[in-house]
C-alpha cells in the first residue's frame, strides 16, 4: 500500500510539473483585451449585439446599460425576449423608449427540435443588420471601450471568430476554488491558445462573448447546427472552426465581467444542465472525469494523511504543491491551487449531480422548458437531425415580423 501511494504520487507530481510548463507557455500566448489597440479602421463593418433574455428582470437592466454605453459607431443592440413571464418585457420596453439603438424582438412559442436559447439567438441573428454579430448573455457587463478594442483586433488580424473570456466576479472562497478547478481543467482540455491553428482540433466558444463574422456564421449553419446542445457556445465554436473560421481566444481582464452564479450551491445547480451534456450524456465519460479529479487533484492531499513513511508524505506534499503550481500557470492564484482538493470535490459533485438529475428526470429542465434526454442525446451523437432544420432559420432581417416586430 505504501509503495503504491508513493509511486502514484510521484506520477501525479510528474503529471502536474509537465502541465505547469504546458499551461504557462500556452497562457502567455493569449492576448488581453485591455492591452489591445482601440483604433478602428476607417471603414468599420456594421455590428449587431444579439442576446437572448428569458425572465431576466433581476440582471437585464444594468447589463443592457453597459451595452448601450459602448463606445462603438452605429451599434445595434438586439434583445430577443424568449417567452418571458416576469417583468422582462416591461424592462425592455422602458429601455427601448430611451435608446434608439436598442431593438426588442418577442418570441411567443418554441418550435420543436430547438432549445429556447438557441432558437432565440438564431432568430436574433436572422433579424440582425450587422456584418458582424456579437452573441452575449443578459448578465454580462462591458467597459465602454471593450467592443471597440475587440473589433479593432478582429479586423486587424483578419479573424472570423473572436472569443473573449470574461472576468468572473467571485465573492466567496468556495466559489473561487470551484471555478479555479473548472477553468484549469477547461484550459487543459481545450488548450485555447491553439484555437487559431487550423491544423489543431482545439476550438471553443463562450456564451459571454462570441464575436463572429456573419458570412462564416451562416456557412457553419448558425445556431441551427447546435439547436439542441445545452453547451451551445462551445459547440458553435467547433462548428465555426469546421467551417474554416479563423478563430482566437483572448482574455478580457476587467473590461468584460459577469457574476456567474451566487455562491457554491448556485454554481453547482447552474452547472447541472451543462456538465452531462458537455460529456455527450455518456455515463462512462462522466465517471472517468470524476475519477481523474479524485486521483489527480484530491489524491495528493488525501495521501498526506494516510502515508506511513516520510518518503510517502514528501511525495504527497510535492504532488500537492505541483498541483497548485499548475493552477497558477493556468491563470489562477496559488492559494486557489492549494484549495484544489476542495475545488475538485465540488466539481466532481457538480458532474455527478448533472448526470444523476438528467438520468433520473429523463431530460433537462432549462428556464421552465423540459427537453427529453433521448432527443438531446440523439442530437449530440449525430442522430437527431431534423429534416430541413439546418435551413429552418432564414438569414434575413425581414423575418423579424414573425417575432412580433415590423421590419
Rosetta blueprint (number, residue, H / E / L):
1 X L
2 X H
3 X H
4 X H
5 X H
6 X H
7 X H
8 X H
9 X H
10 X H
11 X H
12 X H
13 X H
14 X H
15 X H
16 X H
17 X H
18 X H
19 X H
20 X H
21 X H
22 X H
23 X H
24 X H
25 X H
26 X H
27 X H
28 X H
29 X L
30 X L
31 X L
32 X E
33 X H
34 X H
35 X H
36 X L
37 X L
38 X L
39 X L
40 X L
41 X L
42 X L
43 X L
44 X L
45 X L
46 X L
47 X E
48 X E
49 X E
50 X E
51 X E
52 X E
53 X E
54 X L
55 X L
56 X L
57 X L
58 X L
59 X L
60 X H
61 X H
62 X H
63 X H
64 X H
65 X H
66 X H
67 X H
68 X H
69 X L
70 X L
71 X L
72 X L
73 X L
74 X L
75 X E
76 X E
77 X E
78 X E
79 X E
80 X E
81 X E
82 X E
83 X L
84 X L
85 X L
86 X L
87 X L
88 X H
89 X H
90 X H
91 X H
92 X H
93 X H
94 X H
95 X H
96 X H
97 X H
98 X H
99 X L
100 X L
101 X L
102 X E
103 X E
104 X E
105 X E
106 X E
107 X E
108 X L
109 X L
110 X L
111 X L
112 X L
113 X L
114 X L
115 X L
116 X H
117 X H
118 X H
119 X H
120 X H
121 X H
122 X H
123 X H
124 X H
125 X H
126 X H
127 X H
128 X L
129 X L
130 X L
131 X L
132 X E
133 X E
134 X E
135 X E
136 X E
137 X L
138 X L
139 X L
140 X E
141 X E
142 X E
143 X L
144 X L
145 X L
146 X H
147 X H
148 X H
149 X H
150 X H
151 X H
152 X H
153 X H
154 X H
155 X H
156 X H
157 X L
158 X L
159 X L
160 X L
161 X E
162 X E
163 X E
164 X E
165 X E
166 X L
167 X E
168 X E
169 X L
170 X L
171 X L
172 X L
173 X H
174 X H
175 X H
176 X H
177 X H
178 X H
179 X H
180 X H
181 X H
182 X H
183 X H
184 X H
185 X H
186 X H
187 X H
188 X H
189 X H
190 X H
191 X L
192 X H
193 X H
194 X H
195 X L
196 X L
197 X L
198 X L
199 X L
200 X L
201 X L
202 X L
203 X L
204 X L
205 X L
206 X L
207 X L
208 X L
209 X L
210 X E
211 X E
212 X E
213 X E
214 X H
215 X H
216 X H
217 X H
218 X H
219 X H
220 X L
221 X L
222 X H
223 X H
224 X H
225 X H
226 X H
227 X L
228 X L
229 X L
230 X L
231 X L
232 X H
233 X H
234 X H
235 X H
236 X H
237 X H
238 X H
239 X H
240 X H
241 X H
242 X H
243 X L
244 X L
245 X L
246 X L
247 X E
248 X E
249 X E
250 X E
251 X E
252 X L
253 X L
254 X L
255 X L
256 X E
257 X E
258 X E
259 X L
260 X L
261 X L
262 X L
263 X L
264 X H
265 X H
266 X H
267 X H
268 X H
269 X H
270 X H
271 X L
272 X H
273 X H
274 X H
275 X H
276 X H
277 X H
278 X H
279 X L
280 X L
281 X L
282 X L
283 X H
284 X H
285 X H
286 X H
287 X H
288 X H
289 X H
290 X H
291 X H
292 X H
293 X H
294 X H
295 X H
296 X H
297 X H
298 X H
299 X H
300 X H
301 X H
302 X H
303 X H
304 X H
305 X H
306 X H
307 X L
308 X L
309 X L
310 X H
311 X H
312 X H
313 X H
314 X H
315 X H
316 X H
317 X H
318 X H
319 X H
320 X H
321 X H
322 X H
323 X H
324 X H
325 X H
326 X H
327 X H
328 X H
329 X H
330 X L
331 X L
332 X L
333 X L
334 X H
335 X H
336 X H
337 X H
338 X H
339 X L
340 X H
341 X H
342 X H
343 X H
344 X H
345 X H
346 X H
347 X H
348 X H
349 X H
350 X H
351 X H
352 X H
353 X H
354 X H
355 X H
356 X H
357 X H
358 X H
359 X H
360 X H
361 X H
362 X L
363 X E
364 X E
365 X E
366 X E
367 X L
368 X L
369 X E
370 X E
371 X E
372 X E
373 X H
374 X H
375 X H
376 X H
377 X H
378 X H
379 X H
380 X H
381 X L
382 X L
383 X L
384 X L
385 X L
386 X L
387 X L
388 X L
389 X H
390 X H
391 X H
392 X L
393 X L
394 X L
395 X L
396 X L
397 X H
398 X H
399 X H
400 X H
401 X H
402 X H
403 X H
404 X L
405 X L
406 X L
407 X L
